[in-house]
Amino acid sequence: MKMLQFARLSLVSFTVLFAGCKGKDAAADKADAAKERLSEVKEKTAEKVDAAKEEIAAKKEGFYNWANEKTHGAQCKVMDSMIGKHDGVFGPGTADAPRWGIPESKPAKAKVRRSWSKLDDAEKKRVIDGFLALKQVTVGSGKPGAARADYDSICGPVGQPAYERNLYDYYVEAHMNAFLSMGTPIEGHMQMSHMGPQFLPWHRYLLLRIEADIAEVTGDPDFALPYWDWEDCHADSDPKTCAPIFERGSLGTGGSCDDSHREVEGYITDQGFKVNITTQGNNLFIPEAIVCNQPRVLHRQVGCADLVPGAPTRADIEAMFTRTTYDAAPYDHCKTEEDVSFRQYLEGYDNDTTEMTCVAVGCHMHSAGHIFTGADMYESSGSPNDPIFFLHHAQVDRLWAAWQAANVAKGGDAAVDAGNPGYPETHRGSLFVWPEVTASELFDHAALGYTYDDLPAPR
Ligand SMILES: [Cu+2]
């Protein structure tokens, strides 16, 4: 009996042992195959990274230290020579939602965009909550709008780690892509989001999209973006702080002029608002400057930059109304034969500066708002990282609407094209990143279903 048991046991052990051997062989085979696959993947990834590095190096060669140039004209020319060095390989940053935000026909009831400082505390919080909600709309979230968070991120192609894509950062990326791909051979110098006639329509559409996103995600179909009335900064005893806008209870503080303490404090930070993708050191055109997936708190340095005395003033707005032409040749950021056009002026350019930053990105009006807010709004092509970006651009959009209305009121030639006399024929087409939308269909804001609580008129 015992013998039999032993025999049986041995047989069992032998079988187990044998089976174990066989199992080990199979497992080893599997491990080898996995290793092989892994090294293949690694090799392919390394190849891709090398290719990306080469591409980036080639692009960097096109960058020139144009700060050496001392005159406006010379700086302009050098800047121009940089444009077109990037060929748009970074991906358009699109999500599959063509014409999102554009109503099929003019809605019966217009949305009303109101001044930020006219909102009560609860309304302000609702706006901030809307921005926060977009950060939660990730591809796998199952939330409304999740499909639009499935965009081509710039991070992979520039060799940066992926982060969890979301409906807020889509706009940061779209804006970064627009800078990186500026003046691509495909799009040409014509269809540019900045430094050209499409500056205003491009940002008008960006606002329409995010406004529609917030409306959908928060379930509030009447949601309208507020605007930052720059004049509110001058009603304050200290225009440098612009306390009525940068308040602790909602949008958060203005950070600090001390470079190591720029963190925005207050409601928005307490609610967990984080920056996920940005660029380092004022580099708008260099892919190497992009940093992904190092989440951090929002940064501001309100009123710290010497380049601008403060937010634009009422006098600046009056000067805007004296411009009679929408845009003038060479239709960019450079000097025109006479004075700067309306678009050049509102974007921030002037003819006289030789300060390199002011030649490149402008120091007045729109640009002044970016520089005045500082840090994330100023140093990066990812300026939509700061929600004030959308309020700021709503103000720019409002001033465009005001200028148009003033022209329509004048009648005659000034009233053509919804009050955009001088809008060049060559720049009416598709928008960069959103080719399904054309610039000219964005001329009439009322037809797009929104209006402003107050449009300034020339005095
Ligand atoms: Cu912009």
Residues whose N, C-alpha, C, O or C-beta is under 5 A from the ligand:
A	BS01	CU	none
